[in-house]
Amino acid sequence: MRHPVRLFLSALALAFLSSLLIAQEVPEPGAEEPDPAVIAEAVRQVLAAGIDSFDPKPEEAQTTGNPQVKLEILRYMLDPLPVGSLGNELEAWRLLVQQEATRVSEAQRTLIEYQATMPKAGESKAPDPKEEALIAASAKAHEARAEMFDRLRVVLEEFRKKGGDPQVAEEYATYISAVRGINMDWSEPQTVVRKLRAWLSAEEGGKRLLRNILFMAGTVAFCWLIGWLVSRLVTGVLRRSEKHSVLLQRFLKSWIQGFAILIGVLWGLTSFGFSLTPMLALLGAAGFILAFALQDSLGNLASGLMIMVQRPFDVGDEVEAAGVSGTVEKVSLFGTYLSTEENKQVLIPNSKIWEDVVVNATGTPTRRLSIKLHVNASNHSLDEAEEALLAQMRKHPDVLEDPPPEVGLQEVSAGEMVLVCWPWVRTAKKDQVRRELVASIARKLSLERGATKSE
């Protein structure tokens, strides 16, 4: 649809032309007849002036004055520009890239045409100076084009960041990926080697690739070091707290270091021309898809976090959970690993542990043992048996004095008394103390009179 101002000017010009024609048909007495060519030229000028005044020229690019501008300076120049102006900048830099790409194509064409006139491989092994010069010129053209691609990517990244049209951005990204690259004729191995050698020695070729690899390795190492220091600091703070958890320390240490390495990898990829915005969007989409696919496992994830925060048990504790007894080896986000007395490793989903009753046999520093003994009633009186049991418990070095040990009569059956000993011991030595007390009590009572047995 035409601009209404243009329509108005066109109508005005036609009216003016009509009046002139009428005046030409009825000339005043003594007046000169107007020249039709003069009238047509006047109408054309009126139309051109009116249209140009209401149809301004496109805004000129502001950042292409120096095509060799440094990337850091280019970013500062692009920062205040609105998204509308960035569209003009994109097209201007694309034209510069197109010019360099044309030079690359011309250099490649010249090299191929010259190689077609050279002897076939095997007929002459001496290097041709002109061919070497053409290869060097092609490598230099590729280097210049790579520099222009870097600047075009900077403008494209700024365009995307400020909300530019995604379809337009995708068109420019497709152009970059389609035009960029090195075309080689693999039928001539010697030529390929020379091209690769020239590319490796080029500032924007192999040297740039080496710089990018070193930069990525350095960023990953730096981020890993920062993650290691932060994880050490966090675990140190948790270790000084009264209720520190080894499970939580291990979890935070591994995730902090892993997250730091991920940041280092993403940061390093920017040196190869990758933009962080689409990479982060891709990670977010991948996370959403994984969360949807593993929605049944999210319960285990939440339960694992609750176990680490609430600390019903820790590494090395002897627990009974979900019908399984064993020593806790480790807890991941999805399951808990137990080691049984038979040295079997059992993996229990965290959701089952969190929803079930958990019995922690080593959750406290001290434990009260319960040792049941069957004493021959015909050979020992009750007072004698109780005194002997108390003496054996008090004599043991690992039985605590506070709380003091106790002995109680549980039942009396045909010919025997069932006595229960309750010594307090440190949790770490409970099994050892149990075995030693049973053995010492059995020897004591058997040496004096009769036999005994324990449960």
URJOKA-V190162 format. One record per residue. N is the residue number from 0. PHI is phi as a letter, one per 20 degrees, with the letter a starting at -180 (* if undefined). Layout:
n/phi
N/PHI
N/PHI
//
This chain:
n/phi
0/*
1/f
2/f
3/f
4/f
5/f
6/f
7/f
8/f
9/f
10/f
11/f
12/f
13/f
14/f
15/f
16/f
17/f
18/f
19/f
20/f
21/f
22/f
23/f
24/f
25/c
26/f
27/f
28/f
29/n
30/e
31/f
32/f
33/f
34/e
35/f
36/f
37/f
38/f
39/f
40/f
41/f
42/f
43/f
44/f
45/f
46/f
47/f
48/f
49/f
50/f
51/f
52/f
53/d
54/c
55/f
56/f
57/g
58/f
59/f
60/f
61/d
62/d
63/e
64/f
65/d
66/f
67/e
68/f
69/f
70/f
71/f
72/f
73/f
74/f
75/f
76/f
77/e
78/g
79/e
80/f
81/f
82/f
83/f
84/f
85/f
86/f
87/f
88/f
89/g
90/f
91/f
92/f
93/f
94/f
95/f
96/f
97/f
98/f
99/f
100/f
101/f
102/f
103/f
104/f
105/f
106/f
107/f
108/f
109/f
110/f
111/f
112/f
113/f
114/f
115/f
116/e
117/e
118/f
119/f
120/f
121/o
122/f
123/b
124/d
125/f
126/f
127/e
128/g
129/f
130/f
131/f
132/f
133/f
134/f
135/f
136/f
137/f
138/f
139/f
140/f
141/f
142/f
143/f
144/f
145/f
146/f
147/f
148/f
149/f
150/f
151/f
152/f
153/f
154/f
155/f
156/f
157/f
158/f
159/f
160/f
161/e
162/n
163/f
164/g
165/g
166/f
167/f
168/f
169/f
170/f
171/f
172/f
173/f
174/f
175/f
176/f
177/f
178/e
179/f
180/p
181/c
182/e
183/c
184/e
185/f
186/f
187/d
188/g
189/f
190/f
191/f
192/f
193/f
194/f
195/f
196/f
197/f
198/f
199/f
200/e
201/f
202/f
203/e
204/d
205/f
206/f
207/f
208/f
209/f
210/f
211/f
212/f
213/f
214/f
215/f
216/f
217/f
218/f
219/f
220/f
221/f
222/f
223/f
224/f
225/f
226/f
227/f
228/f
229/f
230/f
231/f
232/f
233/f
234/f
235/f
236/f
237/f
238/f
239/e
240/f
241/f
242/d
243/e
244/c
245/f
246/f
247/f
248/f
249/f
250/f
251/f
252/f
253/f
254/f
255/f
256/f
257/f
258/f
259/f
260/f
261/f
262/f
263/f
264/f
265/f
266/f
267/f
268/f
269/f
270/f
271/e
272/n
273/f
274/e
275/f
276/f
277/f
278/f
279/f
280/f
281/f
282/f
283/f
284/f
285/f
286/f
287/f
288/f
289/f
290/f
291/f
292/f
293/d
294/f
295/f
296/e
297/f
298/f
299/f
300/f
301/f
302/f
303/f
304/f
305/f
306/f
307/f
308/e
309/f
310/l
311/f
312/b
313/c
314/f
315/n
316/f
317/e
318/c
319/c
320/b
321/l
322/m
323/c
324/d
325/r
326/e
327/f
328/e
329/a
330/c
331/e
332/f
333/d
334/b
335/d
336/d
337/d
338/d
339/e
340/f
341/e
342/m
343/e
344/e
345/c
346/d
347/d
348/g
349/f
350/f
351/f
352/f
353/f
354/e
355/d
356/f
357/d
358/d
359/d
360/f
361/c
362/f
363/d
364/f
365/c
366/c
367/d
368/e
369/c
370/d
371/e
372/c
373/d
374/d
375/f
376/f
377/f
378/d
379/c
380/e
381/f
382/f
383/f
384/f
385/f
386/f
387/f
388/f
389/f
390/f
391/f
392/f
393/f
394/f
395/f
396/f
397/e
398/e
399/f
400/e
401/c
402/f
403/f
404/f
405/c
406/c
407/c
408/e
409/e
410/a
411/c
412/d
413/f
414/m
415/b
416/d
417/d
418/d
419/c
420/d
421/c
422/e
423/e
424/c
425/f
426/g
427/f
428/d
429/f
430/f
431/f
432/f
433/g
434/f
435/f
436/f
437/f
438/f
439/f
440/f
441/f
442/f
443/f
444/f
445/f
446/f
447/f
448/b
449/m
450/c
451/b
452/b
453/c
454/c
//
